[in-house]
Amino acid sequence: MPLKGKKIILGISGGIAAYKIPLLVRLLKKNGAEVRVMTTPSALDFVTPVTLATLSQNPVATAFIKKEGGMWNNHVEWGNWADLILIAPATANTLSKMANGQADNFLLAVYMSAKCPVYIAPAMDLDMYAHPATLNNLKKLKSYGNKIIPAVNGELASGLTGPGRMEEPENLFEIIQKHFEKGSLSGKKVLVTAGPTYEAIDPVRFIGNHSSGKMGIAIAEEAAKLGADVHLVLGPTSLTPDNPAIKITRVTSAEEMFEAVTKEFPTADITVMSAAVADFTPQKKATHKIKKEGDTLELELTKTKDILYELGRQKKEDQILVGFAMETQNELENALKKLKKKNLDMIVLNSLNEKNAGFKHDTNKVTIIHKEGKIKKYPLKSKREVAEDLFYEILTHYDA
């Protein structure tokens, strides 16, 4: 259990979403975490200290001075104690005070004393969430190094529907769990493919696609962050990973990618095939540039080697193989067929029909499908966050 023995502080401010936090406390405790809870005074209008203290098995701090005996709650000790702090819900008022260095309650004083990562989950009505002051405060808090967990669309206490709803407790739990999984791939080899392939027609022209390699590079960097020995087979792209520890083999054609991948695959623990490999290549490559003669040009194409199928055929029981499916129609049906045909453990489905997802974008919207039948749909996220979600799925479903 990645949370066993981890010291987590939950800070609750005065919003209706506070009623959800007892479930999060229970999930954290059930998974081995040590939990302390602190609240702003107004949070007690929505949730009781008795409930939180019972579930966390620790007294709840609501003020600087304890009512019994006049002793003080040491905000510096709390700030030094924690491995992680989550402020949820974080109201517009609390966000403003955090962003501007105010410390007029115990929660804020602990936040300003913290030596650990701080996650913030805003919750408020949609107009407050969209207000320039709130957006500016979130931007400032992010610039301080805090992790912002964006509010989601949903029904709000006002009766309206829109962005401003706090992320659900189960998802907050997953985010905390993923935070502590850093380094959990230490000693493992992860093989990743990224980018397009270019299939030469002549020395000047080629058949290619619009893949930028951004998704695969994000996957390689996340694997390295988790402590893995990462080997990236990268098609023709100007992009490169920031992490110098990632080993890179640059290739151009599908054949070159086949040779590089099959060489590394036997020793890989996890393989993620996110490259957009050409399915066909010209049967004959012209030695010299083809001149523009006549009104048409006929090209005879032949199938390239099916790298993913070959890996699925070779895959040993202790290896994890993940494929990608970029679809434009019958998306889920086609992805499920590919999952089974290629003998994959997981497949990541993304669609060119989704706005701001797929080739060249910095964001992606994926559905992750496991061979056992579980299907998890994720909202539009940055490709870095998609990579985090991918490894969360791998680490929580397989003995990686």
C-alpha positions as CSV (number, residue, x, y, z in Angstrom):
1,M,0.0,0.0,0.0
2,P,1.6,3.3,-1.1
3,L,-0.1,5.2,1.6
4,K,1.0,3.0,4.5
5,G,2.5,5.2,7.2
6,K,2.1,8.4,5.1
7,K,1.2,11.5,7.2
8,I,-1.6,13.4,5.5
9,I,-3.4,16.6,6.7
10,L,-6.8,17.5,5.4
11,G,-7.8,21.1,5.6
12,I,-11.5,21.9,5.4
13,S,-12.9,25.3,4.7
14,G,-16.5,26.5,4.9
15,G,-18.3,25.1,1.9
16,I,-21.1,22.6,1.4
17,A,-18.6,20.2,-0.2
18,A,-17.2,19.7,3.3
19,Y,-19.7,16.9,3.9
20,K,-17.8,14.7,1.4
21,I,-14.5,14.8,3.4
22,P,-15.4,12.1,6.0
23,L,-15.5,9.6,3.2
24,L,-12.0,10.7,2.1
25,V,-10.7,10.4,5.7
26,R,-12.1,6.8,5.8
27,L,-10.5,5.9,2.5
28,L,-7.1,7.2,3.6
29,K,-7.2,5.4,6.9
30,K,-8.4,2.2,5.3
31,N,-5.3,2.3,3.1
32,G,-2.8,2.8,6.0
33,A,-2.4,6.6,6.1
34,E,-2.1,8.6,9.3
35,V,-4.6,11.4,9.0
36,R,-5.0,14.7,10.9
37,V,-7.9,17.1,10.1
38,M,-8.0,20.9,10.5
39,T,-10.9,23.2,9.7
40,T,-11.7,26.8,9.4
41,P,-14.3,28.0,12.0
42,S,-17.0,28.2,9.3
43,A,-16.4,24.6,8.1
44,L,-18.0,23.4,11.4
45,D,-21.4,24.6,10.0
46,F,-21.1,21.7,7.5
47,V,-19.3,18.9,9.2
48,T,-18.8,18.0,12.9
49,P,-15.4,17.5,14.7
50,V,-16.8,14.4,16.3
51,T,-17.3,12.7,13.0
52,L,-13.8,13.7,11.7
53,A,-12.1,12.8,15.0
54,T,-13.7,9.4,15.1
55,L,-12.8,8.5,11.5
56,S,-9.2,10.0,11.6
57,Q,-8.6,8.7,15.2
58,N,-7.0,12.1,15.9
59,P,-8.3,15.3,17.5
60,V,-9.5,17.9,15.0
61,A,-7.9,21.3,15.1
62,T,-10.3,24.2,14.6
63,A,-8.5,27.1,16.3
64,F,-5.1,28.2,17.6
65,I,-6.1,27.6,21.3
66,K,-7.6,24.3,22.5
67,K,-10.7,24.9,24.6
68,E,-9.5,22.4,27.2
69,G,-6.7,23.8,29.4
70,G,-5.8,26.7,27.2
71,M,-3.1,24.8,25.3
72,W,-2.3,25.9,21.8
73,N,-2.4,23.9,18.6
74,N,1.2,24.2,17.3
75,H,0.8,25.2,13.6
76,V,4.5,24.9,13.0
77,E,4.6,21.3,14.3
78,W,1.6,20.4,12.1
79,G,3.3,21.9,9.1
80,N,6.5,19.9,9.7
81,W,4.6,16.7,10.5
82,A,2.8,16.2,7.2
83,D,4.0,14.4,4.1
84,L,1.1,16.0,2.2
85,I,-1.6,18.6,2.8
86,L,-4.9,18.7,0.9
87,I,-7.1,21.7,1.3
88,A,-10.6,20.6,0.3
89,P,-13.0,22.2,-0.1
90,A,-11.1,25.4,-0.7
91,T,-13.6,28.3,-0.8
92,A,-13.0,31.5,-2.7
93,N,-12.3,33.2,0.7
94,T,-9.7,30.7,1.7
95,L,-8.1,30.7,-1.7
96,S,-7.8,34.5,-1.5
97,K,-6.2,34.4,1.9
98,M,-3.8,31.6,0.9
99,A,-2.8,33.5,-2.2
100,N,-2.1,36.7,-0.3
101,G,-0.3,35.4,2.7
102,Q,-3.0,35.9,5.3
103,A,-3.0,33.7,8.4
104,D,-6.0,34.6,10.5
105,N,-7.0,31.0,11.3
106,F,-5.2,27.8,12.2
107,L,-5.6,26.2,8.7
108,L,-4.0,29.2,7.0
109,A,-1.1,29.2,9.5
110,V,-0.4,25.5,8.9
111,Y,-0.5,26.1,5.2
112,M,2.1,28.8,5.5
113,S,4.3,26.6,7.7
114,A,4.1,23.6,5.5
115,K,7.3,21.9,4.3
116,C,5.5,19.3,2.2
117,P,3.5,19.4,-1.1
118,V,0.1,21.1,-0.9
119,Y,-2.9,20.1,-3.0
120,I,-5.8,22.5,-3.3
121,A,-9.3,21.4,-4.4
122,P,-11.5,24.5,-5.0
123,A,-15.3,24.4,-4.5
124,M,-17.8,27.3,-5.1
125,D,-20.6,28.5,-7.3
126,L,-19.8,28.7,-11.0
127,D,-19.7,32.5,-11.2
128,M,-17.4,32.8,-8.2
129,Y,-15.2,30.1,-9.8
130,A,-15.0,32.0,-13.1
131,H,-14.4,35.4,-11.4
132,P,-11.1,37.0,-12.4
133,A,-10.1,37.4,-8.8
134,T,-10.5,33.6,-8.2
135,L,-8.7,32.7,-11.4
136,N,-5.9,35.1,-10.5
137,N,-5.6,33.6,-6.9
138,L,-5.5,30.1,-8.4
139,K,-2.8,31.2,-10.8
140,K,-0.8,32.7,-7.9
141,L,-1.2,29.6,-5.7
142,K,0.0,27.4,-8.6
143,S,3.0,29.7,-9.1
144,Y,4.0,29.1,-5.4
145,G,4.3,25.4,-6.2
146,N,0.9,24.2,-5.0
147,K,-1.0,21.5,-6.9
148,I,-4.4,22.7,-8.0
149,I,-7.1,20.0,-8.5
150,P,-9.6,21.8,-10.8
151,A,-13.3,21.9,-9.9
152,V,-15.5,19.9,-12.2
153,N,-18.8,20.5,-13.9
154,G,-21.9,19.4,-11.9
155,E,-24.9,20.3,-9.8
156,L,-24.1,23.1,-7.4
157,A,-25.6,24.1,-4.1
158,S,-27.2,27.1,-5.7
159,G,-29.3,24.9,-8.0
160,L,-27.2,25.8,-11.0
161,T,-25.1,23.4,-13.0
162,G,-21.6,24.2,-14.2
163,P,-17.9,24.3,-13.2
164,G,-17.3,24.8,-9.4
165,R,-18.1,21.4,-7.9
166,M,-15.3,19.9,-5.9
167,E,-13.7,16.7,-7.2
168,E,-15.3,13.6,-5.7
169,P,-13.6,12.0,-2.6
170,E,-12.7,8.8,-4.5
171,N,-10.9,10.9,-7.2
172,L,-9.2,13.0,-4.5
173,F,-8.0,9.7,-2.9
174,E,-6.6,8.5,-6.3
175,I,-4.7,11.8,-6.7
176,I,-3.2,11.4,-3.2
177,Q,-2.4,7.8,-3.9
178,K,-0.7,8.6,-7.2
179,H,1.4,11.3,-5.5
180,F,3.0,8.6,-3.2
181,E,3.5,6.1,-6.0
182,K,6.5,8.2,-7.3
183,G,9.5,5.8,-7.5
184,S,7.2,2.7,-7.5
185,L,8.8,1.6,-10.8
186,S,12.3,1.5,-9.5
187,G,14.2,-1.4,-11.0
188,K,11.8,-1.9,-13.8
189,K,12.4,-1.3,-17.5
190,V,9.8,0.6,-19.5
191,L,9.8,0.6,-23.3
192,V,7.9,3.4,-25.0
193,T,7.3,4.3,-28.6
194,A,6.3,7.8,-29.7
195,G,5.9,9.9,-32.8
196,P,5.1,9.1,-36.4
197,T,6.9,7.0,-39.0
198,Y,7.9,8.3,-42.4
199,E,7.7,5.9,-45.3
200,A,10.0,7.1,-48.2
201,I,8.5,7.4,-51.7
202,D,11.8,8.9,-53.0
203,P,14.7,10.8,-51.4
204,V,12.4,13.9,-51.1
205,R,8.9,12.7,-50.4
206,F,7.3,10.4,-47.8
207,I,4.0,9.0,-46.5
208,G,3.5,10.1,-42.9
209,N,1.0,11.3,-40.4
210,H,0.3,14.2,-38.0
211,S,1.7,12.6,-34.8
212,S,4.0,15.0,-32.9
213,G,5.2,12.5,-30.3
214,K,3.9,14.6,-27.4
215,M,1.9,11.8,-25.8
216,G,4.6,9.2,-25.9
217,I,7.2,11.6,-24.6
218,A,4.9,12.5,-21.7
219,I,4.6,8.7,-21.0
220,A,8.4,8.2,-21.1
221,E,8.9,11.2,-18.7
222,E,6.3,9.9,-16.3
223,A,7.8,6.4,-16.3
224,A,11.2,8.0,-15.5
225,K,9.7,10.1,-12.7
226,L,8.4,6.8,-11.2
227,G,11.9,5.5,-11.1
228,A,11.9,3.2,-14.2
229,D,14.8,2.6,-16.6
230,V,13.2,4.1,-19.7
231,H,14.0,3.4,-23.3
232,L,12.1,5.6,-25.8
233,V,11.9,4.6,-29.5
234,L,11.2,7.9,-31.1
235,G,10.0,8.6,-34.7
236,P,10.8,11.7,-36.7
237,T,9.9,14.7,-34.5
238,S,11.8,17.8,-33.4
239,L,10.6,17.2,-29.8
240,T,12.8,15.4,-27.2
241,P,12.3,14.5,-23.5
242,D,13.5,16.9,-20.8
243,N,14.8,14.0,-18.6
244,P,18.4,13.2,-19.7
245,A,18.1,9.7,-18.0
246,I,15.7,8.5,-20.8
247,K,17.5,6.4,-23.4
248,I,16.4,7.4,-26.9
249,T,16.6,5.5,-30.1
250,R,15.6,7.6,-33.1
251,V,14.1,6.0,-36.1
252,T,12.4,7.1,-39.3
253,S,10.5,4.2,-40.9
254,A,8.1,1.5,-39.6
255,E,10.8,-1.1,-40.4
256,E,13.4,0.8,-38.3
257,M,10.9,1.0,-35.4
258,F,10.1,-2.7,-35.7
259,E,13.8,-3.6,-35.4
260,A,14.5,-1.2,-32.5
261,V,11.4,-2.3,-30.5
262,T,11.8,-6.0,-31.0
263,K,15.4,-5.7,-29.9
264,E,14.4,-4.0,-26.5
265,F,11.1,-5.8,-25.9
266,P,12.4,-9.1,-24.4
267,T,13.9,-7.3,-21.4
268,A,11.1,-4.8,-20.9
269,D,8.7,-5.1,-17.9
270,I,6.2,-2.6,-19.3
271,T,5.8,-1.6,-22.9
272,V,3.6,1.3,-24.0
273,M,3.2,1.5,-27.8
274,S,1.9,5.1,-28.4
275,A,3.6,5.7,-31.7
276,A,1.5,6.3,-34.8
277,V,3.2,3.7,-37.1
278,A,2.3,3.6,-40.8
279,D,0.2,0.6,-41.8
280,F,1.5,0.8,-45.4
281,T,4.8,1.7,-47.1
282,P,5.6,2.1,-50.8
283,Q,6.6,-1.2,-52.3
284,K,9.4,0.4,-54.2
285,K,11.4,3.5,-53.1
286,A,12.6,5.5,-56.0
287,T,16.4,6.1,-56.0
288,H,16.0,9.6,-57.3
289,K,13.4,12.3,-57.0
290,I,10.3,11.4,-59.0
291,K,9.8,14.1,-61.6
292,K,6.3,15.6,-62.3
293,E,5.5,14.0,-65.5
294,G,1.9,13.3,-66.5
295,D,-1.3,14.1,-64.6
296,T,-1.2,11.1,-62.2
297,L,1.2,9.1,-60.2
298,E,0.5,5.5,-59.2
299,L,2.1,4.2,-56.0
300,E,1.9,0.5,-55.0
301,L,1.8,0.1,-51.3
302,T,2.5,-2.9,-49.2
303,K,1.7,-3.6,-45.5
304,T,4.3,-2.8,-42.9
305,K,5.2,-5.3,-40.2
306,D,2.6,-5.3,-37.4
307,I,4.8,-4.4,-34.4
308,L,2.1,-4.6,-31.8
309,Y,0.9,-8.0,-33.0
310,E,4.4,-9.3,-32.9
311,L,5.0,-8.1,-29.4
312,G,1.7,-9.6,-28.3
313,R,2.7,-12.9,-29.8
314,Q,6.1,-12.8,-28.0
315,K,4.8,-11.4,-24.7
316,K,5.6,-13.4,-21.6
317,E,3.3,-13.8,-18.6
318,D,5.2,-11.3,-16.5
319,Q,5.3,-8.5,-19.1
320,I,2.7,-5.8,-19.4
321,L,1.8,-4.6,-23.0
322,V,-0.2,-1.4,-23.6
323,G,-1.4,-0.3,-27.0
324,F,-3.0,2.9,-28.3
325,A,-6.0,3.1,-30.6
326,M,-6.7,6.3,-32.5
327,E,-10.1,6.0,-34.0
328,T,-12.6,8.1,-36.0
329,Q,-15.6,5.7,-36.1
330,N,-16.9,2.7,-34.1
331,E,-14.3,3.7,-31.7
332,L,-15.0,1.4,-28.7
333,E,-15.7,-1.6,-30.9
334,N,-12.5,-1.2,-32.9
335,A,-10.4,-0.6,-29.7
336,L,-11.8,-3.8,-28.1
337,K,-11.0,-5.8,-31.3
338,K,-7.4,-4.5,-31.2
339,L,-7.1,-5.3,-27.5
340,K,-8.0,-8.9,-28.1
341,K,-6.3,-9.4,-31.5
342,K,-2.9,-8.0,-30.3
343,N,-3.0,-9.8,-26.9
344,L,-2.7,-6.6,-25.0
345,D,-3.2,-6.0,-21.3
346,M,-4.6,-2.5,-21.8
347,I,-5.5,-0.3,-24.7
348,V,-5.8,3.5,-24.6
349,L,-8.5,4.8,-26.9
350,N,-8.4,8.3,-28.1
351,S,-10.6,9.9,-30.8
352,L,-9.9,12.4,-33.5
353,N,-13.5,13.5,-33.1
354,E,-12.8,14.9,-29.7
355,K,-12.0,18.7,-29.6
356,N,-8.4,19.5,-28.4
357,A,-7.5,15.8,-28.3
358,G,-5.2,13.7,-30.4
359,F,-2.4,14.7,-32.7
360,K,-0.3,17.8,-32.0
361,H,-2.5,19.0,-29.1
362,D,-1.1,19.4,-25.6
363,T,-4.2,17.8,-24.2
364,N,-5.9,14.5,-24.7
365,K,-9.1,12.7,-23.8
366,V,-8.8,9.0,-23.4
367,T,-10.6,5.9,-22.4
368,I,-8.5,3.1,-20.8
369,I,-9.7,-0.4,-21.4
370,H,-8.3,-3.5,-19.5
371,K,-8.3,-7.0,-20.9
372,E,-10.5,-8.1,-17.9
373,G,-13.2,-5.8,-19.3
374,K,-12.9,-2.7,-17.0
375,I,-13.4,0.6,-18.9
376,K,-12.4,3.9,-17.4
377,K,-13.2,7.2,-19.2
378,Y,-11.1,10.2,-18.4
379,P,-12.0,13.9,-19.1
380,L,-9.8,16.1,-21.2
381,K,-6.5,16.6,-19.5
382,S,-2.9,17.6,-20.3
383,K,-0.9,14.8,-21.9
384,R,1.3,14.8,-18.8
385,E,-1.8,14.1,-16.6
386,V,-2.9,11.4,-19.1
387,A,0.5,9.8,-18.6
388,E,0.0,9.9,-14.8
389,D,-3.5,8.3,-15.2
390,L,-2.1,5.6,-17.5
391,F,0.6,4.5,-14.9
392,Y,-2.0,4.7,-12.1
393,E,-4.1,2.2,-14.1
394,I,-1.0,0.0,-14.6
395,L,0.2,0.1,-11.0
396,T,-3.2,-0.5,-9.5
397,H,-4.2,-3.4,-11.7
398,Y,-1.1,-5.4,-12.3
399,D,1.9,-6.6,-10.3
400,A,4.2,-4.1,-12.1
